[in-house]
Amino acid sequence: MAGARREEIACLRWQDIDFQWNSLTINDKVDDFRIISLTPYVAYLLASLPRRNKQVFSSPTAVSGRLADPSIAHRKACAIAGLELTLHGLRRSFANLCEWIEMPSGITAQIQGHKPQGVREQNYIRRPLDLLRVWHVKIESWILERAGIEFEGKIKSSLHAVK
């Protein structure tokens, strides 16, 4: 639910996750890295993963120690769900779903790791992590609600904190 590129997530290391301050440091394709908010449900999912090595998405059989290609598992999950969706389609879906909650396009782009567009975005807009978090939590809650996933966790307290 971050709209990140496949490799940006695949390379994620445990040291890149800050569960205390709810942030992710992602090795960025465009810049060296970017920091985005760690949303409550994603934090819950990541915290439940086994810690076999320094890689978040570790693989005991891969030479690199991490999951190299999630395509097979992705296609299997899509078949079970009756969906036709590519891995890159997930990234596109994030951008499209952000429109439904009227998330400012610059915030969507920043979360996804796109370069700022236009003079105003490039030179004047500086968004703190907490501002990104307001919208990131909002889109996560919206997606979970539509998916019928009930998750109380920190979402309720996070939503109250950002209102």
C-alpha positions as a LaTeX table, in Angstrom:
\begin{tabular}{lrrr}
\hline
Residue & $x$ (\AA) & $y$ (\AA) & $z$ (\AA) \\
\hline
Met1 & 0.00 & 0.00 & 0.00 \\
Ala2 & 2.92 & 2.30 & $-0.64$ \\
Gly3 & 2.84 & 2.35 & $-4.42$ \\
Ala4 & 6.56 & 1.59 & $-4.42$ \\
Arg5 & 8.44 & $-0.10$ & $-7.22$ \\
Arg6 & 8.86 & $-3.89$ & $-6.94$ \\
Glu7 & 12.63 & $-3.77$ & $-6.44$ \\
Glu8 & 12.39 & $-0.96$ & $-3.87$ \\
Ile9 & 10.28 & $-3.22$ & $-1.67$ \\
Ala10 & 12.18 & $-6.42$ & $-2.47$ \\
Cys11 & 15.44 & $-4.83$ & $-1.23$ \\
Leu12 & 13.93 & $-3.63$ & 2.05 \\
Arg13 & 16.10 & $-4.47$ & 5.08 \\
Trp14 & 15.04 & $-4.57$ & 8.71 \\
Gln15 & 17.26 & $-1.56$ & 9.42 \\
Asp16 & 15.13 & 0.41 & 6.91 \\
Ile17 & 12.01 & 0.04 & 9.06 \\
Asp18 & 11.48 & 2.29 & 12.05 \\
Phe19 & 8.59 & 0.82 & 14.02 \\
Gln20 & 8.97 & 3.47 & 16.72 \\
Trp21 & 8.55 & 6.47 & 14.40 \\
Asn22 & 6.52 & 4.54 & 11.81 \\
Ser23 & 8.67 & 5.20 & 8.78 \\
Leu24 & 10.30 & 3.29 & 5.93 \\
Thr25 & 13.54 & 4.26 & 4.27 \\
Ile26 & 13.33 & 3.03 & 0.70 \\
Asn27 & 16.28 & 2.81 & $-1.69$ \\
Asp28 & 14.93 & 4.99 & $-4.45$ \\
Lys29 & 15.38 & 4.47 & $-8.19$ \\
Val30 & 15.50 & 8.23 & $-8.78$ \\
Asp31 & 17.20 & 9.56 & $-5.65$ \\
Asp32 & 19.43 & 7.64 & $-3.26$ \\
Phe33 & 16.54 & 7.03 & $-0.89$ \\
Arg34 & 13.22 & 8.38 & 0.30 \\
Ile35 & 11.44 & 8.16 & 3.61 \\
Ile36 & 7.74 & 7.43 & 3.67 \\
Ser37 & 5.31 & 6.72 & 6.47 \\
Leu38 & 4.80 & 3.19 & 7.70 \\
Thr39 & 1.06 & 2.74 & 7.88 \\
Pro40 & $-0.53$ & 0.75 & 10.72 \\
Tyr41 & $-1.68$ & $-2.29$ & 8.75 \\
Val42 & 1.57 & $-2.57$ & 6.79 \\
Ala43 & 3.50 & $-2.25$ & 10.08 \\
Tyr44 & 1.39 & $-5.07$ & 11.51 \\
Leu45 & 2.08 & $-7.28$ & 8.47 \\
Leu46 & 5.82 & $-6.53$ & 8.43 \\
Ala47 & 6.18 & $-7.12$ & 12.18 \\
Ser48 & 4.70 & $-10.60$ & 11.72 \\
Leu49 & 7.36 & $-11.68$ & 9.19 \\
Pro50 & 10.18 & $-13.99$ & 10.29 \\
Arg51 & 13.57 & $-12.37$ & 10.82 \\
Arg52 & 15.89 & $-14.88$ & 9.16 \\
Asn53 & 18.51 & $-12.37$ & 8.03 \\
Lys54 & 18.85 & $-8.64$ & 7.31 \\
Gln55 & 16.28 & $-8.81$ & 4.48 \\
Val56 & 12.62 & $-8.14$ & 5.28 \\
Phe57 & 11.45 & $-10.40$ & 2.45 \\
Ser58 & 13.96 & $-13.11$ & 3.12 \\
Ser59 & 14.24 & $-16.42$ & 1.35 \\
Pro60 & 16.10 & $-19.33$ & 2.89 \\
Thr61 & 16.78 & $-20.79$ & $-0.58$ \\
Ala62 & 17.80 & $-17.67$ & $-2.53$ \\
Val63 & 21.51 & $-16.95$ & $-2.98$ \\
Ser64 & 20.90 & $-13.27$ & $-2.24$ \\
Gly65 & 19.04 & $-14.15$ & 0.95 \\
Arg66 & 15.92 & $-12.35$ & $-0.24$ \\
Leu67 & 12.92 & $-13.03$ & $-2.40$ \\
Ala68 & 14.08 & $-12.43$ & $-5.95$ \\
Asp69 & 10.91 & $-12.71$ & $-8.00$ \\
Pro70 & 7.46 & $-12.55$ & $-6.41$ \\
Ser71 & 5.72 & $-13.11$ & $-9.77$ \\
Ile72 & 4.77 & $-16.75$ & $-9.21$ \\
Ala73 & 3.21 & $-16.10$ & $-5.80$ \\
His74 & 1.55 & $-12.95$ & $-7.13$ \\
Arg75 & $-0.02$ & $-14.78$ & $-10.07$ \\
Lys76 & $-1.21$ & $-17.56$ & $-7.76$ \\
Ala77 & $-2.83$ & $-15.05$ & $-5.37$ \\
Cys78 & $-4.48$ & $-13.24$ & $-8.30$ \\
Ala79 & $-5.84$ & $-16.53$ & $-9.66$ \\
Ile80 & $-7.35$ & $-17.38$ & $-6.27$ \\
Ala81 & $-8.88$ & $-13.91$ & $-6.04$ \\
Gly82 & $-10.08$ & $-14.00$ & $-9.64$ \\
Leu83 & $-8.06$ & $-10.94$ & $-10.61$ \\
Glu84 & $-5.93$ & $-10.06$ & $-13.60$ \\
Leu85 & $-3.32$ & $-7.71$ & $-12.18$ \\
Thr86 & 0.40 & $-7.39$ & $-12.80$ \\
Leu87 & 2.91 & $-6.39$ & $-10.14$ \\
His88 & 3.29 & $-3.03$ & $-11.84$ \\
Gly89 & $-0.49$ & $-2.85$ & $-11.96$ \\
Leu90 & $-0.41$ & $-2.71$ & $-8.15$ \\
Arg91 & 1.67 & 0.45 & $-8.41$ \\
Arg92 & $-0.75$ & 1.96 & $-10.92$ \\
Ser93 & $-3.68$ & 0.95 & $-8.72$ \\
Phe94 & $-2.20$ & 2.82 & $-5.75$ \\
Ala95 & $-2.03$ & 6.02 & $-7.80$ \\
Asn96 & $-5.57$ & 5.54 & $-9.12$ \\
Leu97 & $-7.06$ & 4.70 & $-5.72$ \\
Cys98 & $-5.50$ & 7.83 & $-4.23$ \\
Glu99 & $-7.76$ & 9.80 & $-6.57$ \\
Trp100 & $-10.82$ & 8.35 & $-4.81$ \\
Ile101 & $-9.89$ & 9.98 & $-1.52$ \\
Glu102 & $-8.82$ & 13.17 & $-3.29$ \\
Met103 & $-5.23$ & 12.85 & $-2.15$ \\
Pro104 & $-3.19$ & 15.72 & $-3.60$ \\
Ser105 & $-1.29$ & 14.40 & $-6.60$ \\
Gly106 & 2.02 & 15.75 & $-5.28$ \\
Ile107 & 1.65 & 13.64 & $-2.12$ \\
Thr108 & 0.82 & 10.53 & $-4.14$ \\
Ala109 & 3.85 & 11.18 & $-6.34$ \\
Gln110 & 6.13 & 11.74 & $-3.34$ \\
Ile111 & 5.03 & 8.50 & $-1.67$ \\
Gln112 & 5.57 & 6.64 & $-4.95$ \\
Gly113 & 9.01 & 8.16 & $-5.51$ \\
His114 & 8.28 & 10.33 & $-8.53$ \\
Lys115 & 10.26 & 13.50 & $-9.10$ \\
Pro116 & 8.36 & 16.71 & $-8.28$ \\
Gln117 & 6.63 & 18.21 & $-11.31$ \\
Gly118 & 6.33 & 21.91 & $-11.97$ \\
Val119 & 8.10 & 24.91 & $-10.46$ \\
Arg120 & 5.94 & 25.01 & $-7.33$ \\
Glu121 & 6.49 & 21.33 & $-6.45$ \\
Gln122 & 10.20 & 21.47 & $-7.28$ \\
Asn123 & 11.09 & 24.66 & $-5.46$ \\
Tyr124 & 8.53 & 25.50 & $-2.81$ \\
Ile125 & 6.77 & 22.43 & $-1.46$ \\
Arg126 & 8.48 & 20.63 & 1.41 \\
Arg127 & 6.22 & 18.02 & 2.97 \\
Pro128 & 7.12 & 16.62 & 6.38 \\
Leu129 & 6.68 & 12.92 & 7.04 \\
Asp130 & 3.71 & 13.61 & 9.31 \\
Leu131 & 1.81 & 15.27 & 6.45 \\
Leu132 & 2.47 & 12.27 & 4.20 \\
Arg133 & 1.30 & 10.03 & 7.05 \\
Val134 & $-2.10$ & 11.78 & 7.25 \\
Trp135 & $-2.85$ & 10.86 & 3.66 \\
His136 & $-1.08$ & 7.50 & 3.69 \\
Val137 & $-3.12$ & 6.30 & 6.67 \\
Lys138 & $-6.26$ & 7.64 & 5.02 \\
Ile139 & $-5.71$ & 5.66 & 1.80 \\
Glu140 & $-4.79$ & 2.52 & 3.74 \\
Ser141 & $-7.98$ & 2.76 & 5.82 \\
Trp142 & $-10.06$ & 3.39 & 2.70 \\
Ile143 & $-8.56$ & 0.38 & 0.90 \\
Leu144 & $-9.00$ & $-1.92$ & 3.90 \\
Glu145 & $-12.60$ & $-0.84$ & 4.33 \\
Arg146 & $-13.44$ & $-1.58$ & 0.70 \\
Ala147 & $-11.61$ & $-4.90$ & 0.87 \\
Gly148 & $-13.66$ & $-5.88$ & 3.93 \\
Ile149 & $-10.55$ & $-6.24$ & 6.09 \\
Glu150 & $-11.21$ & $-5.39$ & 9.70 \\
Phe151 & $-8.16$ & $-4.09$ & 11.48 \\
Glu152 & $-8.44$ & $-2.08$ & 14.63 \\
Gly153 & $-4.75$ & $-1.99$ & 15.63 \\
Lys154 & $-3.26$ & 1.47 & 15.59 \\
Ile155 & $-5.45$ & 2.71 & 12.75 \\
Lys156 & $-8.09$ & 4.11 & 15.07 \\
Ser157 & $-5.57$ & 5.94 & 17.25 \\
Ser158 & $-3.66$ & 7.14 & 14.19 \\
Leu159 & $-6.83$ & 8.49 & 12.60 \\
His160 & $-7.76$ & 10.35 & 15.76 \\
Ala161 & $-4.26$ & 11.80 & 15.92 \\
Val162 & $-4.44$ & 13.21 & 12.39 \\
Lys163 & $-7.94$ & 14.72 & 12.47 \\
\hline
\end{tabular}
